Amino acid sequence: MPELIPYDRQAAVRYAHQWAFSRNPRYFDFETIGGDCTNFASQCLYQGSGVMNFTPDFGWYYIDAGHKAPAWTGVPYFYNFMTRREASQGPVGVAASPDMLLPGDFVQLRFAYDTFGHTPIIVEVGDPPTLDNILVAAHSQDADFRPLSTYYFQEIRFLHILGTRPPAAG
């Protein structure tokens, strides 16, 4: 398998700042039908990775509101795709501790339900990283430079993006 394409963290974070309080018209706004947070996270990630995975059901892609992978908009599906073991094209991440985090990585929060329900993008990380100085941008409670300490959650997990697997040569 070819080496990973570097993830352009700066491009992902620039996109997050640009669209944190508005919506890119190229993408459907899912705010009123379940939330837009993972759609926004995916847009940011795509800005920094540039490669989608068009595998039906189990890929990570967006064509339009009716033609997208569950991983593009669904919190647990996004995490499962990014941490997948099979060597398929698209961005790749690993479960991370706060000391591994960089701008352009992601955090997922579990509120009062059994599953994780929110996916902000990390835009700034303090040294040492704490919930007060890990700052995020998000849709569904639109935010930019929001400290994680201002969220009320039951559980938190972090996702560090390693890079992107390129499409297979063919």
N, C-alpha and C positions, 0 to 999 in steps of 0.2 A: 504494500500500500504506500502511495506517495506520502511525502512529508506534509504536515499541516501548513496551510496558507496562514500567515500571521493575521491576527485579528486587529483591525484598525480601531482601537479603543477610542481614540480622539474623535473619529468620525461618528461613532455610536453616541458618545457623550454630546457632541455638537448637535446632533439630531435631537437628542433628548431635550436639551435646552431650547431648541428652536420650536418644538411642538408640545412642550409640557402643558401649556395652557390653551392650546388650540388643537385642531385636527388637520392632518394632511389630507387634502381632498382625494388623493390617489387611493385611500383606504377607507373602507366602511367604518363608521363609528358604532361600536357595539355597546355603547354606554347604557342604552335603555333596554337592552335584551341580555343582561347578564354581566355587563361590565366591559371596559375597554383596556384594562391594565395589561393583559398579556398580549393583546394585539399591539399595543404601544411598545411593549418590551421587545416583541418580535420585529417591529419596524426598526427599532434602534439597533438590534442585533444584526439585522439584514444590512443596515447601512454600513456596519463595520465588517461584515463577513462576505457579502455579495454572492452567496451561493445558497439556493434553496434545495430542498430534497422533495421531489415530486412523487415519492412512493405513496400510492393510495392508502389512506387511513393512518399509516404509521410514519409518514414523512413530516416535513416542516415546510409549508409553502402557502402562498396567498396568490390567488388569481383575481378573485372578487369575493363579495360577501357570501355567495353560494358555493364557491369553489375554493376551499382552503382546507388545510389539514387541522385536525383537532389540536395539534401541538402549537399551531400559530396563535390560537386564542384561549386555550384551556390551560389553567395553572398547572395541574399535575401532569398533563400531557407534554407541556413545554419542558418540565424538569426531566421527565422520562426520556424524551427525545435527546435532550442535551447530554444526558449521562448514559446513553445507550452503549452497549458493548460491541455491537456489530459495526463493522467499518464501512458505513454508508456515508455518502456525501453530505456536506452541510456542517454547520458549526458544532463544536464538541466542547463539553464542559465536564467539570468534576465537582462533587460535593466539596465544600471548602470550609475552612475555619476563618475567622475574621482576619487573622494575620496574613492570609493568602490573597485578600481582596485587593482589587485595583479598580479604578474608574472603568466603567464598561461591563463590570460583572453584575450579577443579579442577586436579589434577595427574594425569598418567598415567605409570606406570613400566613399562619393559620390563626383564624379568629375563633369564634365560638363553635365552629362546625368541626366535623371529623376530617376534612380535607383542607389542604392549603388553598387560600382563596385570593391572594394578591401577589403580583410580580412587579415590583419597582426595579428600575435600573440604578445602579450605584454611580453617582456622578463625582463624588469626592470621598477620600478616605484619610482620616487623621492618623497620626503616629504617636502612640500606638492606637490602633483602631478600637473604638468603643461605640456603643449605641448612640452616644451624643455626637460623635464626629464622623460617623458613616452617614453621608448625605445622599438622598435619592431623588429621582424624578419619577413621576407616575401619572397615569390616567386613572379614572375612577377614584375620586378624591384627588383631582389634579394638583400636582405639586412639583416644585423644583427646589433643590437644595434643602429638602426636608430631612431633619435628623430622624433616624430610626427610633430614637427614644420617645418621639411624639406619637408613635402608634401604640395602641393597646392590643396585644396579641397573646395567644396561648403558646405558640411555638414559632421558631424562626429557623430558616435554613439558608445557606449561601451557595451560590453557584459561580465558580470561577471558569471563565471561558479560556480554553487552551489554544484555539485556532479553528480553522475550517478544513475539513477534508474536501479536496477538489473533486469535481466530477470525474468519473472513470474515463480514461482515454478510449476513444472508439471511433 
